[in-house]
Amino acid sequence: MISANAIGKLSPSLTALLRYQQASAANQRLSGLGDSATLRLGLAYRDPNNDKFNALLRYEYRKNPSTIPDTILFGSGTGSIEHVFAAEAIYAPNWRWEFYGKFALRSSTSYLADDFSNTGLVTLVQARATYRLGYKWDLVGEARWINQSNAGYSETGLVLE
């Protein structure tokens, strides 16, 4: 197991995060099984003097080889590689209004028996607006859109509370 972490303030308003983990199988009889790896990078913005705008950027890489009973006997297996990128922000110009937005992409590739792979790209867009009528009541409107173009799938959701 290899693990490395770093977190720190780049400025009073910016914080960065880096995390890397790599591991191999604990069972030495599992030959041919590659290492699993995870890399996470993050950047957060928050002005300590003015809390009207906050933002977060995130990237994650995951490599996860695995085996299933049908393929372990032949030394080949299944696995996946994923890349995730997300950006989100909150803007609150005053105590009554709050606006939130998020955009995320996930690209994934799955492997089966070293000779078949499948890829997919999923997109998520989300927006929300909140209006506080007072200290006990608020109105919220939210919209979400999820799309996976290679599967021909798209869905939109709307909520009013």
N, C-alpha and C positions, 0 to 999 in steps of 0.2 A: 504494500500500500504506500503510495506516495501522496502527500497532501501538502499544499501550500496555500496560505491565506494572507491577504494584505487588505487593510482597510485604513482609510485616513482622510483627513481634510486637505483638499487641494487649495482651498481658500475658505474664508468664513462661511461662504454660501454653497460651496461644492464639496460633496463627499464622494469618494470613489471606493469601490469594492472589487477585489479580484479573488477568486477561489478556484483552485485546480485540484482535482482528485483523480488518481489513477490506481487501479487495482487489478490484480490477476486472480485466478482461481486458487482457492486454498487447498483444493484437492489436486495433488500432483498427477493423478491418473487422467485428468481431463486435459489431454494434450490436444493441441490445435485450437484451443479456445483462446481467443485474443483477450487483451486487456480491456476493461471498461474504463471510460474516462468521462469526466464532467468538468467543464470550464464555465464559470459564471463571471460576467463583468457587469458592473452597475455604476451608474453615475446619478447622483441625486442633487437637485438644486432646491435650496430653501434659504431665503434671505432672513437672517435672524432679526433684522430691524423692521422688516415689512413682510407680513405673512400672507399677502394677497395672492401670490403666485408660487406654486410648488410644482416640480417636475421630476420625473424619473425615467431614465433610459436603462434598458436591460438587454443583455445578450446572453444566451445560454447554448452550449454545445454539449450534446450527450452522445456517447458511443457505447452501445450496450450489446456485446455479443452474448449469445445464449445458445443452449442446445435443447432439443426436444428429444424424447425417447426414440423416435423413428430415425433420427440422423446421427445420434451420438455414436452408434455402432460403426458408422462409416467415416467418422472424423470430420464431418461437415455439420454445420449448424445453422441456426437462424440468428438474426441480429438486426439492429437498427441504428441509424444515425439521425439525429435531430438537431436542427438549428432553430432557435426561437429568438426573435427580436421584438421588443415591445417598448412603446413610449406612451407615457400617460402624464396628464397635467391637471391641476386644479387651480381655478382662478376664482377668487372671492373678492369682488370690488368693495363690498360692504357686508355687514352682518346678515342682511336679508337675502342676498343673491350668492349662489355658488354654481359654477360651471365646471364640469368634469369631462374629460375626453381621453380615449384610449385607442391606440392602433397597435395591432400585433400581427406578426407573421410567423408561421411555423412551417418549416420545410422538413419533411421526414422521408427517409428511405429505409425500406425494410428488405431484408435479404432472407432467402430460403434456400438452403442446400447449396450455396456457393454458385448457383447458376440461374437464379431467378431473383429479380429485384422489382420493387414497386416504389414509386415516388408520389408524394402528395404535397400540396401547398395549401394551407388554410389561412384565411385572412379574417381578422376580427376588427370591426370598427364599432366603437361605443361612444355615445354622447348623452350627457345628463345635465339637466338644469333644475335647480332647487330654488324656490322662493319661500322664505319664512314669513308667514302672516303675523306671527307673534312668537312668543317663547314656547308655546305649546303646539302650534299648528304650522304645517308647511305643505306646499304643493310641489310635486316632483313629476317631471316628464323625462322619459328615457327612451332612447332608440338604440338597437343593436343590429348589426348586420354581420352574418357569418357566411363565408363563401369558400367553396372548394371547387375550383374551376375544372380540374381534371376529372372529377367525379360528376360534374354537372349539378352540383348542389349549391343552393343559395337560400338563405332564410333571413327574414327581417322580423324583428320583434319591437313592438311599441308598448310602452307602459305609461299610465297616468295615475298617480296616487294623490 
